[in-house]
């Protein structure tokens, strides 16, 4: 995900997307810090931990190890964890949501600049409750890793935005690299089956993509109140 002009995309998970209104943008953006770990070369997504107060998680883009970084709002990195059983082909999105383990990190290996991938992968990992594993120490808490292989009904898309609803269904928004911005839904039942699943087209958004202006969807988040 390369830096683009500022663009915020906010959705509520349950109401029809067409019926929602974007909130008034903030009047001021305040920089709180800078990433302080040189291994974090290209942050592709950020989520705030629900289990460890003050901690945020992020991941690197493609070409880097499959690691999750833990850091605070000043950019100070508390450590990084190489997630076993995963591959970072093009990690571009991350969200927190419900899962059988309670709360999980959803990592979208969904980037596809050339839009040629037959399928993308979403990893689902139990949200860490302590930072031991990020510091190389043993952590007895199970990772509960599983995944879903996702295809789109109309062919490959470059996707850098996802969020999860209360039923653990995953919504994915295409970047709009070569056509309109599409929103798809992948049911939570697609995880852990070992079989691929075709996402359902929910809506084609009225956003007019323009790569020259940086008007493409590169992240999304669901409001905490739904």
C-alpha beads as a LAMMPS data file, in Angstrom:
LAMMPS data file: protein, C-alpha beads

226 atoms
225 bonds

1 atom types
1 bond types

-500.0 500.0 xlo xhi
-500.0 500.0 ylo yhi
-500.0 500.0 zlo zhi

Masses

1 110.0

Atoms # bond

1 1 1 0.000 0.000 0.000
2 1 1 1.770 3.155 -1.141
3 1 1 0.982 6.535 0.438
4 1 1 -1.993 8.225 -1.202
5 1 1 -3.890 11.448 -0.693
6 1 1 -5.960 11.385 2.527
7 1 1 -9.173 9.399 2.159
8 1 1 -11.395 8.110 4.944
9 1 1 -13.950 5.388 4.300
10 1 1 -16.302 4.514 7.152
11 1 1 -19.089 1.950 7.052
12 1 1 -21.523 0.657 9.632
13 1 1 -21.786 -3.096 9.425
14 1 1 -25.505 -3.734 9.611
15 1 1 -27.379 -0.944 7.807
16 1 1 -27.485 -0.896 3.989
17 1 1 -24.387 0.867 2.745
18 1 1 -26.335 3.153 0.434
19 1 1 -28.356 4.492 3.390
20 1 1 -25.349 5.543 5.428
21 1 1 -23.806 9.012 5.585
22 1 1 -20.162 9.806 6.093
23 1 1 -19.528 11.723 9.330
24 1 1 -18.114 15.240 9.397
25 1 1 -14.333 14.902 9.058
26 1 1 -12.210 16.031 12.020
27 1 1 -10.970 19.592 11.939
28 1 1 -7.425 18.664 12.899
29 1 1 -5.196 15.605 12.646
30 1 1 -2.520 15.387 15.333
31 1 1 0.640 13.343 14.838
32 1 1 1.360 11.333 17.971
33 1 1 4.607 9.690 16.888
34 1 1 6.546 7.764 14.259
35 1 1 7.241 4.069 13.871
36 1 1 10.561 3.368 15.537
37 1 1 11.337 -0.126 14.250
38 1 1 13.235 -0.165 10.918
39 1 1 11.815 -3.649 10.254
40 1 1 8.401 -2.019 9.823
41 1 1 8.986 -0.872 6.253
42 1 1 5.450 -0.421 4.935
43 1 1 2.604 -0.585 7.412
44 1 1 -0.525 -1.818 5.645
45 1 1 -3.147 -1.750 8.421
46 1 1 -3.573 -0.767 12.051
47 1 1 -6.023 -1.967 14.713
48 1 1 -6.293 -1.125 18.403
49 1 1 -6.144 -4.136 20.713
50 1 1 -9.289 -4.970 22.661
51 1 1 -7.357 -7.090 25.156
52 1 1 -4.173 -5.093 25.871
53 1 1 -4.892 -1.427 26.700
54 1 1 -2.817 1.105 24.792
55 1 1 -1.449 -1.424 22.293
56 1 1 -1.976 -1.308 18.542
57 1 1 -1.169 -3.973 15.971
58 1 1 0.113 -3.558 12.437
59 1 1 1.569 -5.667 9.626
60 1 1 4.029 -5.145 6.790
61 1 1 3.129 -5.204 3.121
62 1 1 4.303 -7.839 0.631
63 1 1 7.927 -8.902 0.430
64 1 1 8.259 -9.071 4.217
65 1 1 7.995 -11.856 6.803
66 1 1 4.505 -12.799 8.071
67 1 1 4.796 -10.782 11.277
68 1 1 2.465 -8.788 13.505
69 1 1 3.990 -5.749 15.239
70 1 1 2.781 -4.453 18.596
71 1 1 3.345 -0.751 19.284
72 1 1 1.874 2.256 21.084
73 1 1 0.568 5.594 19.829
74 1 1 4.031 7.183 19.955
75 1 1 5.311 4.600 17.487
76 1 1 7.403 2.759 20.069
77 1 1 7.411 -0.910 19.089
78 1 1 6.884 -3.434 21.880
79 1 1 7.958 -6.339 19.701
80 1 1 6.949 -8.421 16.732
81 1 1 5.613 -11.938 16.358
82 1 1 6.215 -14.144 13.350
83 1 1 2.926 -15.979 12.950
84 1 1 3.532 -19.684 12.291
85 1 1 1.614 -21.360 9.510
86 1 1 1.099 -18.171 7.501
87 1 1 2.599 -16.566 4.403
88 1 1 2.775 -12.880 3.538
89 1 1 2.110 -12.867 -0.167
90 1 1 0.490 -9.420 -0.009
91 1 1 -0.894 -8.549 3.437
92 1 1 -3.009 -5.438 2.953
93 1 1 -5.780 -5.369 5.568
94 1 1 -6.478 -6.229 9.179
95 1 1 -9.445 -6.040 11.517
96 1 1 -10.605 -7.281 14.909
97 1 1 -13.795 -9.255 15.203
98 1 1 -15.593 -12.113 16.927
99 1 1 -14.612 -15.739 16.370
100 1 1 -14.996 -19.097 18.146
101 1 1 -12.006 -18.158 20.341
102 1 1 -13.715 -14.930 21.420
103 1 1 -11.846 -12.073 19.738
104 1 1 -9.622 -12.568 16.696
105 1 1 -7.310 -10.657 14.418
106 1 1 -8.343 -11.030 10.781
107 1 1 -5.435 -10.500 8.371
108 1 1 -6.226 -10.080 4.701
109 1 1 -3.649 -11.503 2.303
110 1 1 -5.836 -9.890 -0.331
111 1 1 -3.563 -7.499 -2.241
112 1 1 -3.398 -8.073 -5.984
113 1 1 -1.918 -5.128 -7.897
114 1 1 -2.209 -6.894 -11.245
115 1 1 -5.576 -8.448 -10.369
116 1 1 -4.493 -11.915 -11.455
117 1 1 -4.732 -13.989 -8.263
118 1 1 -7.118 -16.924 -8.514
119 1 1 -7.882 -16.622 -4.805
120 1 1 -6.983 -14.574 -1.746
121 1 1 -6.509 -15.722 1.849
122 1 1 -7.815 -14.317 5.116
123 1 1 -6.065 -15.533 8.265
124 1 1 -7.909 -15.573 11.583
125 1 1 -5.853 -15.630 14.794
126 1 1 -6.917 -15.422 18.437
127 1 1 -6.191 -11.906 19.655
128 1 1 -3.141 -11.959 21.961
129 1 1 -3.813 -11.152 25.618
130 1 1 -0.183 -10.510 26.534
131 1 1 2.978 -9.353 24.781
132 1 1 5.222 -12.293 25.704
133 1 1 5.254 -13.820 22.217
134 1 1 6.093 -10.432 20.684
135 1 1 9.227 -10.391 22.838
136 1 1 10.319 -13.923 21.995
137 1 1 9.114 -15.446 25.267
138 1 1 6.920 -18.563 25.557
139 1 1 3.190 -17.924 25.619
140 1 1 0.922 -20.838 26.550
141 1 1 -2.148 -19.177 25.027
142 1 1 -3.172 -21.066 21.851
143 1 1 -3.133 -19.114 18.600
144 1 1 -6.245 -20.839 17.228
145 1 1 -5.082 -20.081 13.693
146 1 1 -7.400 -20.851 10.834
147 1 1 -8.011 -19.327 7.429
148 1 1 -10.436 -18.916 4.569
149 1 1 -9.635 -19.018 0.870
150 1 1 -11.817 -16.482 -0.908
151 1 1 -12.725 -15.945 -4.538
152 1 1 -14.856 -13.203 -6.055
153 1 1 -17.837 -14.018 -8.267
154 1 1 -16.682 -11.660 -11.031
155 1 1 -12.961 -12.439 -11.105
156 1 1 -9.847 -11.163 -9.294
157 1 1 -9.800 -7.850 -7.426
158 1 1 -7.176 -5.852 -5.561
159 1 1 -8.555 -5.563 -2.018
160 1 1 -6.968 -3.500 0.760
161 1 1 -9.964 -2.994 3.053
162 1 1 -11.960 -5.383 5.227
163 1 1 -14.053 -5.353 8.382
164 1 1 -15.938 -7.949 10.431
165 1 1 -19.527 -7.825 11.706
166 1 1 -21.059 -9.266 14.870
167 1 1 -21.706 -12.624 13.175
168 1 1 -18.028 -12.966 12.181
169 1 1 -18.883 -12.363 8.528
170 1 1 -16.101 -10.534 6.699
171 1 1 -16.754 -7.630 4.342
172 1 1 -14.177 -6.769 1.692
173 1 1 -14.029 -3.581 -0.386
174 1 1 -12.073 -3.564 -3.633
175 1 1 -9.554 -0.787 -4.184
176 1 1 -11.097 0.441 -7.443
177 1 1 -7.836 0.016 -9.307
178 1 1 -9.387 -0.791 -12.680
179 1 1 -13.150 -0.469 -12.181
180 1 1 -15.821 0.501 -9.639
181 1 1 -15.479 -0.168 -5.925
182 1 1 -17.174 -3.460 -5.053
183 1 1 -18.169 -4.652 -1.576
184 1 1 -18.318 -8.404 -0.906
185 1 1 -19.365 -10.530 2.060
186 1 1 -17.651 -13.738 3.126
187 1 1 -19.577 -15.749 5.742
188 1 1 -17.762 -16.654 8.929
189 1 1 -18.580 -20.292 8.214
190 1 1 -15.972 -20.219 5.408
191 1 1 -13.131 -20.406 7.952
192 1 1 -11.488 -23.664 8.844
193 1 1 -13.227 -25.745 6.192
194 1 1 -10.182 -26.350 4.003
195 1 1 -12.291 -25.437 0.978
196 1 1 -12.435 -22.242 -1.004
197 1 1 -15.490 -19.994 -0.781
198 1 1 -16.954 -17.472 -3.205
199 1 1 -17.773 -14.126 -1.609
200 1 1 -21.173 -12.571 -2.240
201 1 1 -21.370 -9.209 -4.012
202 1 1 -23.192 -6.865 -1.625
203 1 1 -22.996 -3.541 -3.436
204 1 1 -21.141 -1.476 -6.009
205 1 1 -20.347 1.827 -4.326
206 1 1 -20.903 5.246 -5.878
207 1 1 -17.287 6.226 -5.195
208 1 1 -15.604 7.261 -8.422
209 1 1 -12.077 5.790 -8.303
210 1 1 -9.266 7.914 -9.711
211 1 1 -5.748 6.480 -9.330
212 1 1 -4.184 9.759 -10.492
213 1 1 -5.811 11.606 -7.580
214 1 1 -5.230 8.801 -5.107
215 1 1 -8.977 8.250 -4.860
216 1 1 -8.938 4.547 -4.172
217 1 1 -10.118 2.524 -1.188
218 1 1 -7.064 1.463 0.801
219 1 1 -8.623 0.761 4.212
220 1 1 -11.961 0.586 6.008
221 1 1 -13.242 0.256 9.534
222 1 1 -16.544 -0.530 11.203
223 1 1 -17.884 1.798 13.874
224 1 1 -17.700 0.194 17.354
225 1 1 -21.444 0.737 17.870
226 1 1 -22.217 -1.203 14.662

Bonds

1 1 1 2
2 1 2 3
3 1 3 4
4 1 4 5
5 1 5 6
6 1 6 7
7 1 7 8
8 1 8 9
9 1 9 10
10 1 10 11
11 1 11 12
12 1 12 13
13 1 13 14
14 1 14 15
15 1 15 16
16 1 16 17
17 1 17 18
18 1 18 19
19 1 19 20
20 1 20 21
21 1 21 22
22 1 22 23
23 1 23 24
24 1 24 25
25 1 25 26
26 1 26 27
27 1 27 28
28 1 28 29
29 1 29 30
30 1 30 31
31 1 31 32
32 1 32 33
33 1 33 34
34 1 34 35
35 1 35 36
36 1 36 37
37 1 37 38
38 1 38 39
39 1 39 40
40 1 40 41
41 1 41 42
42 1 42 43
43 1 43 44
44 1 44 45
45 1 45 46
46 1 46 47
47 1 47 48
48 1 48 49
49 1 49 50
50 1 50 51
51 1 51 52
52 1 52 53
53 1 53 54
54 1 54 55
55 1 55 56
56 1 56 57
57 1 57 58
58 1 58 59
59 1 59 60
60 1 60 61
61 1 61 62
62 1 62 63
63 1 63 64
64 1 64 65
65 1 65 66
66 1 66 67
67 1 67 68
68 1 68 69
69 1 69 70
70 1 70 71
71 1 71 72
72 1 72 73
73 1 73 74
74 1 74 75
75 1 75 76
76 1 76 77
77 1 77 78
78 1 78 79
79 1 79 80
80 1 80 81
81 1 81 82
82 1 82 83
83 1 83 84
84 1 84 85
85 1 85 86
86 1 86 87
87 1 87 88
88 1 88 89
89 1 89 90
90 1 90 91
91 1 91 92
92 1 92 93
93 1 93 94
94 1 94 95
95 1 95 96
96 1 96 97
97 1 97 98
98 1 98 99
99 1 99 100
100 1 100 101
101 1 101 102
102 1 102 103
103 1 103 104
104 1 104 105
105 1 105 106
106 1 106 107
107 1 107 108
108 1 108 109
109 1 109 110
110 1 110 111
111 1 111 112
112 1 112 113
113 1 113 114
114 1 114 115
115 1 115 116
116 1 116 117
117 1 117 118
118 1 118 119
119 1 119 120
120 1 120 121
121 1 121 122
122 1 122 123
123 1 123 124
124 1 124 125
125 1 125 126
126 1 126 127
127 1 127 128
128 1 128 129
129 1 129 130
130 1 130 131
131 1 131 132
132 1 132 133
133 1 133 134
134 1 134 135
135 1 135 136
136 1 136 137
137 1 137 138
138 1 138 139
139 1 139 140
140 1 140 141
141 1 141 142
142 1 142 143
143 1 143 144
144 1 144 145
145 1 145 146
146 1 146 147
147 1 147 148
148 1 148 149
149 1 149 150
150 1 150 151
151 1 151 152
152 1 152 153
153 1 153 154
154 1 154 155
155 1 155 156
156 1 156 157
157 1 157 158
158 1 158 159
159 1 159 160
160 1 160 161
161 1 161 162
162 1 162 163
163 1 163 164
164 1 164 165
165 1 165 166
166 1 166 167
167 1 167 168
168 1 168 169
169 1 169 170
170 1 170 171
171 1 171 172
172 1 172 173
173 1 173 174
174 1 174 175
175 1 175 176
176 1 176 177
177 1 177 178
178 1 178 179
179 1 179 180
180 1 180 181
181 1 181 182
182 1 182 183
183 1 183 184
184 1 184 185
185 1 185 186
186 1 186 187
187 1 187 188
188 1 188 189
189 1 189 190
190 1 190 191
191 1 191 192
192 1 192 193
193 1 193 194
194 1 194 195
195 1 195 196
196 1 196 197
197 1 197 198
198 1 198 199
199 1 199 200
200 1 200 201
201 1 201 202
202 1 202 203
203 1 203 204
204 1 204 205
205 1 205 206
206 1 206 207
207 1 207 208
208 1 208 209
209 1 209 210
210 1 210 211
211 1 211 212
212 1 212 213
213 1 213 214
214 1 214 215
215 1 215 216
216 1 216 217
217 1 217 218
218 1 218 219
219 1 219 220
220 1 220 221
221 1 221 222
222 1 222 223
223 1 223 224
224 1 224 225
225 1 225 226
